[in-house]
């Protein structure tokens, strides 16, 4: 498992992406938004010392709902996130 990253205490390991020699561990971080009575979520990608993170792209009623919405992304879509975040 990768080294801790900001927000790792609220993150769940969701799996790995691998394409050739490129390998990323994927985590979903959740955070309660008390103002909205909802849970926000964002995706972290870690590979060695590299760390990429999306903005808060999920807003759902529960942590489980965030994780279920994450599950709707295909590996190809997750690779698009990683590639876009490398800029």
Rosetta silent file (secondary structure, phi, psi, omega in degrees, C-alpha in Angstrom):
SEQUENCE: XXXXXXXXXXXXXXXXXXXXXXXXXXXXXXXXXXXXXXXXXXXXXXXXXXXXXXXXXXXXXXXXXXXXXXXXXXXXXXXXXXXXXXX
SCORE:     score description
SCORE:     0.000 S_00000001
   1 L     0.000  148.773 -177.689    0.000    0.000    0.000 S_00000001
   2 L   -72.492  165.052  176.953    1.149    3.546   -0.745 S_00000001
   3 L   -66.129  155.737  178.698    2.313    6.074    1.797 S_00000001
   4 L   -58.493  152.460  177.614   -0.340    8.228    3.482 S_00000001
   5 L  -135.241  161.445  178.962   -1.602   11.284    1.611 S_00000001
   6 L   -55.978  123.416 -178.162   -3.712   14.245    2.756 S_00000001
   7 L    94.427   -1.182 -175.706   -7.180   12.838    3.401 S_00000001
   8 H   -63.328  -26.132  179.450   -6.023    9.207    3.566 S_00000001
   9 H   -68.030  -17.415  178.836   -7.669    8.731    6.960 S_00000001
  10 H  -110.909   14.958 -174.001  -11.037    9.239    5.200 S_00000001
  11 E  -110.943  151.156  177.115  -10.191    7.225    2.071 S_00000001
  12 E  -119.013  133.504  177.433  -10.976    3.693    0.994 S_00000001
  13 E   -71.107  122.904 -174.904   -8.735    1.686   -1.333 S_00000001
  14 E  -106.512   -8.303  179.249  -10.873    0.908   -4.381 S_00000001
  15 E   141.514 -163.762 -177.138   -8.412   -1.038   -6.499 S_00000001
  16 E  -133.727  150.062  171.545   -5.566   -0.638   -8.950 S_00000001
  17 E  -112.893  134.697  177.900   -5.108    0.550  -12.506 S_00000001
  18 E  -141.520  131.541  176.408   -2.418   -1.057  -14.600 S_00000001
  19 E  -143.737  109.272 -176.680   -1.438   -0.453  -18.211 S_00000001
  20 L    60.155 -126.126  179.261    1.930   -1.825  -19.318 S_00000001
  21 L   -86.057   -3.581 -177.866    4.537   -0.568  -16.842 S_00000001
  22 E   -90.528  130.064 -175.910    2.192    2.086  -15.427 S_00000001
  23 E  -138.977  129.413  178.324    0.503    1.224  -12.145 S_00000001
  24 E  -130.702  137.135  168.998   -1.739    3.375   -9.931 S_00000001
  25 E   -89.974  141.184 -174.110   -3.492    2.593   -6.656 S_00000001
  26 E  -118.654  130.135 -179.576   -6.940    4.175   -6.542 S_00000001
  27 E  -128.543  147.079  171.036   -8.630    5.564   -3.419 S_00000001
  28 E  -112.813  121.576  176.369  -11.924    7.359   -2.842 S_00000001
  29 E   -97.027  135.666  176.298  -11.861    9.976   -0.084 S_00000001
  30 E  -120.776  152.822 -179.915  -15.154   11.020    1.480 S_00000001
  31 E  -149.469  130.359  178.914  -15.982   13.987    3.661 S_00000001
  32 E   -69.729  133.977  172.989  -19.242   14.915    5.363 S_00000001
  33 E  -110.829   95.736 -175.765  -20.721   18.251    4.296 S_00000001
  34 L   -63.222  -31.861  179.879  -22.880   19.188    7.279 S_00000001
  35 L   -62.139  -39.216 -177.198  -24.291   22.254    5.559 S_00000001
  36 L   -99.320   -3.437 -174.118  -25.805   20.142    2.795 S_00000001
  37 L    51.333   49.797 -177.601  -26.378   16.987    4.874 S_00000001
  38 E  -143.846  174.757  178.642  -24.456   15.102    2.200 S_00000001
  39 E  -120.430  128.411  175.776  -21.129   13.376    1.610 S_00000001
  40 E   -91.892  154.994  176.663  -18.535   14.667   -0.860 S_00000001
  41 E  -144.101  147.201  173.646  -16.087   12.382   -2.606 S_00000001
  42 E  -142.843  162.050 -173.200  -12.916   12.688   -4.663 S_00000001
  43 E  -110.702  132.640  175.984  -10.519   10.207   -6.229 S_00000001
  44 E  -110.347  137.936  175.423   -6.812    9.849   -5.397 S_00000001
  45 E  -120.360  124.900 -179.358   -4.346    8.069   -7.681 S_00000001
  46 E  -124.740  135.480  177.857   -0.988    7.015   -6.191 S_00000001
  47 E  -146.934  108.716 -175.487    2.011    5.527   -7.952 S_00000001
  48 L    58.558 -124.036  178.198    5.322    5.402   -6.121 S_00000001
  49 L   -91.376    2.318 -178.673    5.910    8.992   -4.991 S_00000001
  50 E   -90.637  142.562 -178.850    3.386   10.446   -7.440 S_00000001
  51 E  -138.938  125.667  175.186   -0.032   11.588   -6.285 S_00000001
  52 E  -122.999  143.385 -179.403   -2.911   12.842   -8.432 S_00000001
  53 E  -142.960  139.997  175.698   -6.290   13.913   -7.053 S_00000001
  54 L   -80.618  173.606  168.110   -9.566   15.045   -8.603 S_00000001
  55 L   -76.770 -176.633  177.839  -11.686   17.850   -7.252 S_00000001
  56 L   -73.702   96.075 -173.116  -14.756   16.913   -5.185 S_00000001
  57 L   -97.277   -8.916  178.683  -16.624   15.181   -8.031 S_00000001
  58 E  -116.755  144.261  171.146  -19.223   13.312   -5.986 S_00000001
  59 E  -145.234  105.264 -173.027  -22.004   14.674   -3.799 S_00000001
  60 E  -133.564  174.444 -178.864  -24.261   11.947   -2.449 S_00000001
  61 L   -74.634  -27.972 -176.706  -26.405   11.125    0.581 S_00000001
  62 L  -146.438  165.056  176.357  -23.974    8.612    2.086 S_00000001
  63 H   -60.816  -39.928  178.909  -20.428    7.283    1.857 S_00000001
  64 H   -61.649  -39.747  178.093  -21.803    4.078    0.376 S_00000001
  65 H   -63.538  -38.406  176.897  -23.568    6.075   -2.354 S_00000001
  66 H   -61.565  -46.719 -178.948  -20.263    7.779   -3.223 S_00000001
  67 H   -64.312  -37.347  177.352  -18.559    4.394   -3.498 S_00000001
  68 H   -66.260  -41.203  177.536  -21.383    3.035   -5.660 S_00000001
  69 H   -64.211  -39.671  176.203  -21.147    6.044   -7.996 S_00000001
  70 H   -57.333  -41.795 -179.013  -17.381    5.514   -8.203 S_00000001
  71 L   -61.190  -15.003  178.468  -18.104    1.938   -9.274 S_00000001
  72 L   -78.810  -14.521  178.236  -19.922    3.287  -12.333 S_00000001
  73 L   -79.341  137.101  174.712  -16.608    4.517  -13.791 S_00000001
  74 L   -84.447  166.353  176.322  -14.826    2.139  -16.147 S_00000001
  75 H   -60.160  -37.855  179.433  -11.056    1.615  -16.049 S_00000001
  76 H   -61.268  -43.477  179.181  -10.806    3.601  -19.290 S_00000001
  77 H   -65.190  -38.483  177.285  -12.580    6.563  -17.676 S_00000001
  78 H   -65.243  -39.105  176.154  -10.272    6.375  -14.640 S_00000001
  79 H   -62.105  -35.987  176.856   -7.240    6.379  -16.963 S_00000001
  80 H   -62.128  -39.711  175.815   -8.647    9.544  -18.561 S_00000001
  81 H   -59.696  -51.675 -178.498   -8.700   11.169  -15.105 S_00000001
  82 H   -56.082  -47.897 -178.160   -5.075   10.183  -14.433 S_00000001
  83 H   -64.139  -38.824  179.356   -3.929   11.464  -17.815 S_00000001
  84 H   -69.643  -33.092 -177.740   -5.825   14.757  -17.436 S_00000001
  85 H   -78.716  -14.094 -178.474   -4.431   15.300  -13.928 S_00000001
  86 L   -75.649  -14.784 -176.365   -0.804   14.825  -15.060 S_00000001
  87 L   -56.081    0.000    0.000   -0.825   18.179  -16.878 S_00000001
